[in-house]
Amino acid sequence: MALKIDYATKAKTDLADIMDYIEVDLHNLKASKDFYSAFTEKKLLLKENPYMYEIIDDKDFEYANLRKMPIDNYVMIYNVDEYKKAIKVLRFFYQKQDYIKHIS
């Protein structure tokens, strides 16, 4: 059974900011579309296989069971709520960024 995906407000903002950055700041509409396409493909796989991506190995988050899904140069941070049968997307970050200190 496929799980539903819920997005935190920060995640929605992050995703919109990434798309704007690629399309507007970098002037690359094709890259923006490619990023969104990659995100959509991985999102469909994730719904069926929510544990396919690795847990974030950090002592501050050991009980949160946060996972990271790479998407091109970015990562999507999420966790799985078995009780609600849902995936909660918390944030998106640039992969080379020290995103651990920004997760909230």
C-alpha positions as CSV (number, residue, x, y, z in Angstrom):
1,M,0.0,0.0,0.0
2,A,1.3,3.4,-1.0
3,L,1.7,5.9,1.8
4,K,0.5,9.4,1.5
5,I,3.0,12.3,1.5
6,D,2.5,15.3,3.7
7,Y,4.7,18.4,3.4
8,A,5.7,20.7,6.3
9,T,5.3,24.4,5.5
10,K,9.1,24.8,5.5
11,A,9.4,22.0,3.0
12,K,7.0,23.6,0.6
13,T,8.9,26.9,0.9
14,D,12.2,25.1,0.4
15,L,11.0,23.4,-2.8
16,A,9.6,26.6,-4.2
17,D,12.9,28.4,-3.4
18,I,15.0,25.7,-5.1
19,M,12.8,25.9,-8.2
20,D,13.0,29.7,-8.3
21,Y,16.8,29.6,-7.8
22,I,17.4,27.2,-10.6
23,E,15.0,28.9,-13.0
24,V,15.3,32.6,-12.2
25,D,18.8,33.0,-10.6
26,L,20.6,30.5,-12.8
27,H,18.4,31.3,-15.8
28,N,18.0,27.5,-16.5
29,L,14.4,26.5,-17.1
30,K,15.5,23.1,-18.4
31,A,17.4,22.3,-15.2
32,S,14.5,23.4,-13.1
33,K,12.1,21.1,-15.0
34,D,14.7,18.3,-14.8
35,F,15.0,18.7,-11.0
36,Y,11.2,18.6,-10.6
37,S,11.0,15.5,-12.8
38,A,13.6,13.8,-10.8
39,F,11.8,14.8,-7.6
40,T,8.5,13.4,-9.0
41,E,10.0,10.1,-10.0
42,K,11.7,9.6,-6.6
43,K,8.5,10.6,-4.8
44,L,6.6,7.9,-6.5
45,L,9.1,5.3,-5.5
46,L,9.2,6.6,-2.0
47,K,5.5,6.2,-1.6
48,E,5.8,2.5,-2.2
49,N,9.2,2.1,-0.4
50,P,9.4,4.6,2.4
51,Y,12.5,3.0,4.0
52,M,14.6,2.9,0.9
53,Y,16.8,5.9,1.8
54,E,19.2,6.0,4.6
55,I,18.6,7.3,8.2
56,I,20.5,10.4,9.1
57,D,23.3,9.3,11.3
58,D,23.4,12.1,14.0
59,K,23.1,11.6,17.7
60,D,20.7,14.6,18.0
61,F,18.2,12.9,15.7
62,E,18.6,9.3,16.6
63,Y,15.0,9.0,17.9
64,A,13.4,11.0,15.1
65,N,14.2,8.4,12.4
66,L,14.9,11.1,9.9
67,R,15.9,10.0,6.4
68,K,17.4,11.7,3.5
69,M,16.5,11.3,-0.1
70,P,19.0,12.7,-2.6
71,I,17.6,14.6,-5.6
72,D,20.4,15.9,-7.9
73,N,22.4,18.4,-5.8
74,Y,19.7,18.5,-3.0
75,V,18.4,16.3,-0.3
76,M,14.9,15.9,1.0
77,I,14.6,15.3,4.8
78,Y,11.6,13.1,5.8
79,N,10.3,10.6,8.3
80,V,7.8,7.8,8.2
81,D,4.8,7.8,10.5
82,E,3.6,4.2,10.6
83,Y,0.5,5.1,12.7
84,K,-0.7,7.6,10.2
85,K,0.5,5.6,7.2
86,A,2.2,8.8,5.9
87,I,5.6,10.2,5.0
88,K,6.2,13.7,6.4
89,V,8.6,15.8,4.3
90,L,10.3,18.3,6.6
91,R,12.8,20.2,4.6
92,F,14.9,20.4,1.4
93,F,18.6,21.4,1.5
94,Y,21.5,21.8,-0.8
95,Q,23.5,18.6,-0.5
96,K,26.8,20.3,0.4
97,Q,25.2,22.5,3.0
98,D,25.6,21.5,6.6
99,Y,21.9,20.8,6.7
100,I,22.0,18.9,10.0
101,K,22.3,22.2,12.0
102,H,19.3,23.6,10.1
103,I,16.8,20.8,10.6
104,S,14.0,21.9,13.0
